[in-house]
Amino acid sequence: MHPQQIHGSHLAMKHTLTACFLSAILGGIVATWLADPLAGWPGEAPAMAQFADPRATAAADPSFAPIASVTTPTNLTPEELTNIRVYEIANRSVVNINTQFDSYGRVFMMVVPTPGQGSGSGSVIDRQGHILTNYHVVEDADKIEVTLAGGKSYPAELVGRDMEHDIAILKIDAPSSELYPIHFGSSENLRVGQRVYALGNPFGLEGTITTGIISNLNRTLPSRVPDRELKSIIQTDAALNPGNSGGPLLDTSGRMIGMNVAIATKSGQSAGLGFAIPINRIARFVPELIATGKITRPDIGIVAVMETPEGLQIVDTNEGGPAAMAGLRGWQIVQRQVRRGPFVEIQRKRDRSKADLIVAVDGQPVESASSLIELIEAHKPGDKVVLTIVREGQRQQVMVTLGAT
């Protein structure tokens, strides 16, 4: 067993995991983030949700009113009426995101910039002009433009980002009268089989809605950050295609319960295996991303661990970090001098015998580096956690005050 840095492990998938985002370079279409090259029309990425009160009622918010007074056919089924209502509630909160960026190609032995374009989706989250989307939709973009459902376009600034969770916050300078914040629902009590809707701009076709069900819950996908994972992911069979990235996954009340992020596919197009980040996780990070532009994470100060049948053995800690300050111990470097004739050789070896074994955090069992990360990241910097450890055969508890990173 080899030591592991304190990061989660990747999940191997039989299908190609593709972000639902398209970029065009020199006329070719290429999917970004874990994607194989795609052929097809230029597309975009799905939209994200709003930051209004998640529990605001339709009656309390005029943005839930129909866009226009339209005579509804009398022969529609209840299911069709629900589909129409969801679209009317959410569509004007969803935006199209177009990006421009420079790549570099070699022309006649000279390295020259070549323009590229990308397209994705996003959601208006407040009347101050903040837009929620996937980070991979706008990553490395030199220019970002947001087109509202009403057709008006505005230049956008990237004001907050987090690659690990694939979240980005944009800001546009648009009149509040043109902004209709999407409403956050809750991803806490979702059920497999529940009807859901995906709204976005697949292949650049704005305002496209598809429907399906929640196929499963608590899926784990590789993060775009090496050795990290996206956990508790929603799986859906609602059709997602390149261009849906960053768009909302909606419930039957038109509330955002997830942000569409990827599809599992062999062809680069929808195969009925779509994935969305749960909205409760996103809502946790939005205020901090708007205020500071980044997410501050709790830090326990453990650099590496080794998984053993008895528990997680601490390999190394940050000097002066929370774990070291709490007295937790990793491997020790033992050295001795060996004389060889007129020379003295210093030999070093790693002594694991006195390293602490972590078996629980706040009473919850720890069996892997990934589970340790998950338990720590459920806290905030400054929180105190109680680690149950085994030290030289004796079980004991150690309190650690988490730092920030």
JOFENNOR-V554508 format. One record per backbone hydrogen bond with DSSP energy under -0.5 kcal/mol. CO is the residue of the C=O (numbers start at 1). NH is the residue of the N-H. E is the energy in kcal/mol with one decimal. If there is no record, write none. Layout:
# JOFENNOR-V554508
co=CO nh=NH e=E
co=CO nh=NH e=E
This chain:
# JOFENNOR-V554508
co=4 nh=305 e=-3.0
co=5 nh=7 e=-2.7
co=10 nh=12 e=-0.6
co=16 nh=18 e=-0.6
co=16 nh=265 e=-2.7
co=18 nh=263 e=-2.7
co=19 nh=21 e=-2.3
co=20 nh=243 e=-1.5
co=20 nh=245 e=-3.3
co=21 nh=32 e=-0.7
co=22 nh=119 e=-1.8
co=23 nh=30 e=-3.2
co=24 nh=117 e=-2.5
co=25 nh=28 e=-2.3
co=28 nh=25 e=-2.0
co=28 nh=30 e=-0.5
co=29 nh=38 e=-0.6
co=30 nh=23 e=-1.5
co=32 nh=19 e=-0.9
co=33 nh=19 e=-1.1
co=44 nh=120 e=-0.8
co=44 nh=245 e=-0.8
co=46 nh=247 e=-2.3
co=53 nh=56 e=-2.1
co=57 nh=61 e=-0.7
co=58 nh=61 e=-0.8
co=61 nh=64 e=-1.8
co=62 nh=65 e=-2.0
co=68 nh=70 e=-0.9
co=73 nh=76 e=-0.7
co=77 nh=81 e=-2.4
co=78 nh=82 e=-2.0
co=79 nh=83 e=-2.2
co=80 nh=84 e=-2.4
co=81 nh=85 e=-2.4
co=82 nh=86 e=-2.6
co=83 nh=87 e=-2.0
co=84 nh=88 e=-2.5
co=85 nh=89 e=-2.3
co=86 nh=90 e=-2.3
co=87 nh=91 e=-2.6
co=90 nh=93 e=-1.9
co=90 nh=94 e=-0.5
co=91 nh=94 e=-1.6
co=93 nh=124 e=-2.9
co=95 nh=122 e=-1.6
co=96 nh=98 e=-0.5
co=96 nh=147 e=-2.9
co=97 nh=120 e=-3.0
co=98 nh=145 e=-2.9
co=99 nh=118 e=-2.2
co=100 nh=142 e=-2.5
co=100 nh=143 e=-2.1
co=101 nh=116 e=-2.5
co=103 nh=114 e=-3.1
co=105 nh=107 e=-0.6
co=105 nh=112 e=-2.9
co=107 nh=110 e=-1.5
co=110 nh=107 e=-3.0
co=110 nh=112 e=-0.7
co=112 nh=105 e=-2.6
co=114 nh=103 e=-2.2
co=115 nh=26 e=-0.9
co=116 nh=101 e=-1.9
co=117 nh=24 e=-4.5
co=118 nh=99 e=-2.7
co=119 nh=22 e=-1.1
co=120 nh=97 e=-3.1
co=122 nh=95 e=-2.8
co=123 nh=132 e=-2.9
co=124 nh=182 e=-3.0
co=125 nh=51 e=-4.6
co=126 nh=129 e=-0.9
co=129 nh=172 e=-2.1
co=130 nh=125 e=-2.7
co=130 nh=126 e=-0.8
co=131 nh=170 e=-2.9
co=132 nh=48 e=-1.9
co=132 nh=123 e=-2.2
co=133 nh=168 e=-2.5
co=134 nh=137 e=-0.8
co=134 nh=138 e=-0.6
co=135 nh=138 e=-1.1
co=135 nh=139 e=-1.3
co=138 nh=141 e=-2.1
co=143 nh=100 e=-2.5
co=144 nh=156 e=-2.8
co=145 nh=98 e=-3.0
co=146 nh=148 e=-0.6
co=146 nh=154 e=-2.5
co=147 nh=96 e=-2.4
co=148 nh=151 e=-2.1
co=152 nh=148 e=-2.9
co=154 nh=146 e=-3.0
co=155 nh=173 e=-0.5
co=156 nh=144 e=-0.5
co=157 nh=159 e=-0.8
co=157 nh=171 e=-1.8
co=160 nh=169 e=-2.8
co=162 nh=166 e=-0.7
co=162 nh=167 e=-2.1
co=163 nh=224 e=-0.5
co=167 nh=162 e=-2.3
co=168 nh=133 e=-2.2
co=169 nh=159 e=-2.4
co=169 nh=160 e=-1.5
co=170 nh=131 e=-2.4
co=171 nh=157 e=-2.2
co=172 nh=174 e=-1.1
co=175 nh=178 e=-2.0
co=176 nh=179 e=-1.3
co=178 nh=180 e=-0.5
co=179 nh=181 e=-0.5
co=182 nh=52 e=-0.7
co=183 nh=256 e=-3.2
co=187 nh=190 e=-0.6
co=191 nh=194 e=-2.0
co=194 nh=214 e=-2.0
co=196 nh=212 e=-2.3
co=197 nh=250 e=-3.4
co=198 nh=210 e=-2.3
co=199 nh=47 e=-0.8
co=199 nh=248 e=-0.5
co=200 nh=208 e=-2.7
co=201 nh=44 e=-0.6
co=201 nh=204 e=-2.0
co=202 nh=205 e=-2.3
co=204 nh=206 e=-1.2
co=205 nh=208 e=-0.6
co=208 nh=200 e=-2.1
co=210 nh=198 e=-2.5
co=212 nh=196 e=-2.4
co=213 nh=215 e=-0.8
co=213 nh=237 e=-1.6
co=214 nh=193 e=-2.6
co=216 nh=235 e=-2.5
co=219 nh=233 e=-2.8
co=221 nh=230 e=-3.3
co=224 nh=226 e=-0.5
co=225 nh=228 e=-1.6
co=228 nh=223 e=-2.3
co=229 nh=231 e=-0.6
co=230 nh=221 e=-2.5
co=233 nh=219 e=-2.4
co=234 nh=276 e=-2.2
co=235 nh=215 e=-2.0
co=235 nh=216 e=-1.4
co=236 nh=274 e=-2.7
co=241 nh=244 e=-2.5
co=242 nh=203 e=-3.1
co=243 nh=201 e=-0.9
co=244 nh=247 e=-2.1
co=245 nh=121 e=-1.9
co=247 nh=260 e=-2.8
co=248 nh=199 e=-1.9
co=248 nh=250 e=-0.5
co=249 nh=257 e=-3.2
co=249 nh=258 e=-1.3
co=250 nh=197 e=-1.9
co=251 nh=254 e=-2.0
co=255 nh=251 e=-2.2
co=256 nh=185 e=-3.1
co=257 nh=279 e=-2.1
co=258 nh=249 e=-2.9
co=258 nh=260 e=-0.5
co=259 nh=277 e=-2.8
co=260 nh=246 e=-2.6
co=261 nh=20 e=-0.7
co=262 nh=275 e=-2.4
co=263 nh=18 e=-3.1
co=263 nh=265 e=-0.6
co=265 nh=16 e=-1.1
co=273 nh=264 e=-2.5
co=274 nh=236 e=-2.5
co=275 nh=261 e=-2.8
co=275 nh=262 e=-1.3
co=276 nh=234 e=-2.7
co=277 nh=259 e=-2.1
co=278 nh=281 e=-0.6
co=278 nh=282 e=-1.4
co=279 nh=283 e=-3.2
co=280 nh=284 e=-1.1
co=281 nh=285 e=-0.9
co=282 nh=285 e=-1.2
co=282 nh=286 e=-1.6
co=283 nh=287 e=-0.6
co=285 nh=289 e=-2.4
co=286 nh=290 e=-2.4
co=287 nh=291 e=-2.3
co=288 nh=292 e=-3.1
co=288 nh=293 e=-0.8
co=288 nh=294 e=-0.6
co=289 nh=293 e=-1.1
co=293 nh=161 e=-1.8
co=294 nh=296 e=-0.5
co=295 nh=297 e=-0.6
co=297 nh=405 e=-2.3
co=299 nh=403 e=-3.1
co=300 nh=323 e=-1.2
co=301 nh=303 e=-0.6
co=301 nh=318 e=-2.6
co=303 nh=6 e=-1.7
co=304 nh=315 e=-2.5
co=304 nh=316 e=-1.5
co=305 nh=4 e=-4.5
co=306 nh=313 e=-3.0
co=308 nh=311 e=-0.8
co=311 nh=308 e=-1.7
co=311 nh=313 e=-0.7
co=312 nh=314 e=-0.5
co=312 nh=358 e=-3.3
co=313 nh=306 e=-2.4
co=315 nh=331 e=-1.6
co=316 nh=303 e=-1.8
co=316 nh=304 e=-1.4
co=318 nh=321 e=-2.4
co=321 nh=325 e=-2.8
co=322 nh=326 e=-1.5
co=323 nh=328 e=-2.3
co=324 nh=327 e=-1.4
co=329 nh=356 e=-2.3
co=332 nh=334 e=-0.7
co=332 nh=351 e=-3.6
co=334 nh=349 e=-2.4
co=336 nh=347 e=-3.0
co=338 nh=345 e=-3.7
co=339 nh=341 e=-0.5
co=340 nh=343 e=-2.0
co=343 nh=340 e=-3.3
co=343 nh=345 e=-0.5
co=345 nh=338 e=-3.4
co=345 nh=347 e=-0.6
co=347 nh=336 e=-2.3
co=349 nh=334 e=-2.9
co=349 nh=351 e=-0.5
co=350 nh=352 e=-0.7
co=351 nh=332 e=-2.4
co=352 nh=355 e=-1.5
co=356 nh=314 e=-2.6
co=356 nh=358 e=-0.5
co=357 nh=359 e=-0.5
co=357 nh=390 e=-2.2
co=358 nh=312 e=-2.6
co=359 nh=366 e=-2.0
co=360 nh=388 e=-2.4
co=361 nh=364 e=-2.1
co=363 nh=365 e=-0.5
co=364 nh=361 e=-2.3
co=368 nh=372 e=-1.8
co=369 nh=373 e=-2.2
co=370 nh=374 e=-2.3
co=371 nh=375 e=-2.1
co=372 nh=376 e=-2.2
co=373 nh=377 e=-2.8
co=374 nh=378 e=-0.5
co=375 nh=378 e=-0.5
co=376 nh=379 e=-1.9
co=380 nh=383 e=-2.2
co=383 nh=402 e=-2.9
co=385 nh=387 e=-0.6
co=385 nh=400 e=-3.0
co=386 nh=362 e=-3.4
co=387 nh=389 e=-0.6
co=387 nh=398 e=-2.7
co=388 nh=359 e=-3.0
co=388 nh=360 e=-1.4
co=389 nh=391 e=-0.5
co=389 nh=396 e=-2.6
co=390 nh=357 e=-1.9
co=390 nh=392 e=-0.5
co=391 nh=394 e=-1.9
co=394 nh=391 e=-3.0
co=396 nh=389 e=-3.0
co=398 nh=387 e=-3.2
co=400 nh=385 e=-2.7
co=400 nh=402 e=-0.6
co=402 nh=382 e=-2.0
co=403 nh=299 e=-1.8
